[in-house]
Amino acid sequence: MTDGAIQRFAGAGGARIYQIPVRAFPSMSAHTYVVIDGGYAALIDTGSGVAESNTDLDSGMAAIRDQYGEQVSWEMLSRIIITHGHIDHCGGLGHVRARSAAPAAAHRLDLAAVRDHAAFMAAHLEATASFLRWTGVAEGQIGQLGRLFGAVGQIAPGGEVATLIDDGDLLDGRFAVIHTPGHCAGMVCLRMGDVLFCADHLLATTNPRLTPAHLEPHNGLGLYLASLDRVAAEPGIRLGLAGHEAPIGDIYARIDAIRESHMGRLAQIHEACRAPRTILDLAAQIYPEMRHPSQLLLALQAVAARVEYLEQRGALAASDTGAMTRYRAA
């Protein structure tokens, strides 16, 4: 198991919620959740599918039974729910599917990623190369960074999805589905009474990673901010249970803080573009500590999402110089 212990939370109408931390990757833990409500049991997210993640998930299921006395097993699961098609949340579906016949549910926009993440990533290699050229990455580095971007998708077998969910659905009469794109095209938050399973849409201390629509359609800062507004309009949420980090006691204050942080970064980028800058230039200026290739990818995505947002609203103007795009404050 990970160092983090299983946590139990009270849900609406006597439902019990168990948070199982899993080692999604060597430097990243993620949360899966088991919700037990009478004779109904749902698993929300499945970890990454790497060996350590699968071991933690198996151990967590056993601990819920052995330490808490719950009558739960893989065979007794009623439902598997995938909050979004990122590998640390959906990659373990094949592992779970080998143990449970419970039907899986996911948003239609993430169906391809959940079914076969490797094929999904392979299909996006050219889009990734185009994205890297747009940001100003030298041609010689594009292949290296592109391979890094796609390598993580090779680890998981994926699995079939029986139920496609969308905004406004009430899944299994228990989970109100809120479609919240921005971080991931098919991202959904699930409301159960006064508890919100907010996946990676809201995190307690970190701003969720964003990608521009230039790289991933149905993503981008504009959609993300609109999704924040969508959740903020939901009254009476007592607790947010996220895909990483700690539980969120006040999601409304957290939404305000995330929005304020983005506004600050937008102002910083706009100021930096008094002289023409590539997205790579801006990433090096704003995130000088993020030099490792995997960190650089994240920095480029974050800056690109904000540059795209400012350009769409007329605050930045693009000028092409050969194959390189620079931006200047309009």
N, C-alpha and C positions, 0 to 999 in steps of 0.2 A: 504493500500500500504506500501511498504518498505520506509525507509527514503530517498533512492535514487530516484531522479526524472527521468521521461522518457526523454531520449535524442534522438535527431533527427540528422541524418547524411545524407549527399548527396551521392547518388550512381551514377553509370554510366548511361548516357542517360536520366537523369532526374528522376531516381528512388529515392524514399524516403525510408529511413531505420529508424525504431524506435526501440530503445532498452528499453525493459520492465524489470526492476529488480523485482525479486520475492524472497520471503522468502522460500527457498527450505527446510531448517531446521532451528531450533532455532539459531544455531551459524553459519549459512551459507546462503549467498544470491547467486543467480545465475541470469544469463541474458537470456531472450528469445528475439527474434527479429521478427518484422513484416516488410516485404519488399513489397512495393507497386510500381508497374511499369505498368502504364496505367491501364488496366482492370484486371491485374494479381496481386494477393496478396498471399504471402507465410508467414507462421509462422515457424521460425527456433527454435526448441526445445520447450519444454512444461512445464518446471519446474518439481517438484518432485511428485506432486499429493497430498501432504498434504494440509489440509484445507487452511492454510495461503498462500501457493503458488498458489493454485487455485483462491483464492480471489484476489490476486495481479494480476494474469494474466487476470481475468475478468475485473478488474478495469483499467488495462492498455489498454486493447482493447477499453473500453469506452472512456478513456482519449484521445486516438489517434483520435477518432471521434469527441469528444466534444471540446477538446482544440485546436486541429490542423485542424479540419474541413475536415478530410479525410472521404471519403465514403467507410468505411470498416466495416464489421461485420463478425461474425462467419460464417454466411450463404454464405458470399461472398468470403471466402478463396478458393484459387485455389489449394493450396498445403500445406502439413505439412511435415517438414523435421526434422529428428532426426539425430543430428551430431554423437552421440554415445550412447551406451547402459548402461550408468550409471544413477542411479535412479534420480539424481537431474536434469537430462536433458530429460529423457524419461518417468518418472513416471507419468506425467500429461497427457499422451496421452489418457487415458480413459476419463478423464474430457473433453478434447478437442473433442474427438470423439463423445461425447454426444451432442455437440453443432454444429459440423461441419461434413459434409460428404466429405470434401476434402481428396484426397488420401494421405496417408503417405508414405514417402520414408526413407530408412535406408540401411546401408551396410549389406550384407548377414551375416557377422561374428557376428553381434549384433542382428540378427533377433530374436533369442530365448529370449534374455534379454528384448527386446522391447515388444514382444508379451505377455510375462508372467514373470515378473521379480521374483516373489516369487518362481515359479517352477525352474527358472534358478539358483537362489541362492541355493535352496534346493539340486539341482543336484550336486552342487559344495562343499557340506559340507565335504565329504570325502577328496577331494583335499585340502580343507582348513586345515583339521586335519593333513594331510601328510605334508603340508607346515610348519605348526607350529612345528611339530616334527623335521623337518629338521633344523629349526632355533634354536632349543635348548630349546623351551618352555617345562616346566615340564608337565607331563601327566595330572596332576590334574587341570592345567589351560587351557588345550586345549579345553575342552567343553565350558567353559565360553567365551573364546575369539572367538571360532567358532560360538557360538550363536549370539554374538555381530556382527560378520561379516555378518551373514545372516539376522538379524532382520530387517534391513532397507528395505529389499526386500518385506516385507509383506504388505506394505502400499498401493501399487498401482495396479490397475486392468489391466493395459497394454492396448494393442489394436493391431489391424491387420495392416500389412504393405503391401501396394499395389505394391510398386515399389522398387526393389532392385538396389542399386547404387554401382558403383565401380570406381576405379581410371581411370581417362580419360573420364568419362561420361560428357555430357553436359545436365544437368537436366533441363527440360522445356525450353531449348534454352537459359537459363540465368545463371545457376550456373555450373562452371567448378569444377568437383569433384576431390579432391586430397586425396587419402587414406593415412592416417598418423598413423599407429599403433604404439604402445609403451605404451601410457597411457591407451588405450582401444583398443581391437582387431579391432573393426569396426569403429574406429575414422575416420571421414572425415573432412577436411577443404573445404570450399566452396568459390571459387573465382568468384566475380561478378565485372568485369572491374578491377579497381584498389583497390577494397576493398576485404579483406580476412576475412571471418567468420572463425576464427581459433579455436573456441570451447575451449577445454581444452588442446589443443596441445601447444599453446603458451599463457602464462599469463603475465601480465605487470610486476609484482614484485615477484611472487612465481614460483618456479620450479614445474611443474605439477607432481602429484603423479605417481610413476611408480610401477609396479608389475613385478616379474620375470616370465619368461615362465614356470618355475617350478610350479607356481600357476595358471597362466592364459596363455595358449598357444597363440601365435601371439602377445605377449607383451614382455617387457624387454628393457633394456637400449640399446642394440645393434640396435634393430628395431627403438627405439625412436630417436637415433642419426641419423640413416639413414633417418628417416622422417623429421628431422630438415634440413638435406641436401636437401631433396626433395623440401621443401618449399623455402629454401634459393635460389634455382635455378630458382624460379619464378621471372621474372623481373618486375619492375614497380609497386609494391604494395605500395600504399600510406597509407593505414590504416588497422590495424588489430582490429577486433571486437571479443572479447573473451567471453567465457562462464562465467567468473568471472572477477572481478577487472576492472581496467580502460582500455579505448581504448589504443592501441599500435600505436604510431606515427611512429616508425622506427622498423619494424619487423626484419630487417636484423641485426641491432645492438642487438636487444633482443635475437635473435638466438645465436649470438656470446657469449653473456653473459651467457645464459643457458648452452651452451656447455662448457664454461670455468668453470662454477660452478661444473659441473659433473666431469670434469677432476681433480679439486681440491679435491672433495670427494673421487674419486678413489685413488688418491695419499695418502690421509689420511687413507683409509682402508688398503691399501697395507702396509703402515708403521706400522699400529696397528697390523698387522698379522706377525710381526717378531717373535712373540710367538703365538702358536695356539689359535685361538679364534672361538667361535660359533658366529653365526649371532646375537643371543641375546646379547652376550657379546659386540659385536661391536655396536649394537643399543644403549645399555646403555652408552657406551663411547662417541659416536658421538652425540646422542640426549638425554642427561641426563635429560632435562626438560620434556620429553615426557613420563610421568609415568602413566597417566590414561590409562585404557585398550584400549580405542578407539585411543588414541595417540600412544600407543605402537604398535598397529596393523599397523599404517601408517609407523612408524619408521622401523619395521621389514620388511615391503614390500620394502621400499626405500633402506635399506641396502642390502637386499637379491638380488634386481635387480642389484646392483653394484658388489656384490660378484660373482653372476652368470656370469656377463660380464667379470670380471677379470679371473675367472676360465676357461671360454671358450677360453681365449686368452693366457692361460698358465702362468699367473702372480701369481695365487694362486693355491695351491694344497690342496685337501680335504683328511682328514683322519677320518675314522669312529671309534668311541670309543663306543662300544655298540650301542645304538640307537641314539647317538649324533654325529653330524658331526662338526668337527672343521677345520679351514682353516689356512694355514701358507703360507707366501710369498715364492714363488718358486725361 
